[in-house]
């Protein structure tokens, strides 16, 4: 919540995508030969913790999507998923054991070992 001139208003929804994640998204799009569109982030029921992350290419945003732009990379989030993803940071991590996208979600109260599902 933000207070301006004595009035309380909702803060604009935010999703942060790190430069490393942007680089990997861009490289993935180039490898697949897709131009335009963006990355669809969402939340679906299922997974070992109750909710799972949706992560796929989408040719265009839907009418009610929140659209986040990071240079030439766009991220689309539907309003329902935004309830669970607001304030989240999407990163890309590499280690000797594994590499991949990592979700730092302030709404996740519990997550599975692989990091692809959570409960809120």
Secondary structure, DSSP 8 states (H G I E B T S, - for coil): -EEETTEEE-----EEE-HHHHHHHHHHHHHHT--S-EEEEEEEE-STTSEEEEEEEESS--TT-EEEEETTEEEEE-HHHHHHHTTEEEEEEE-SS-EEEEEE-TT-SEE-TTSSEEE-
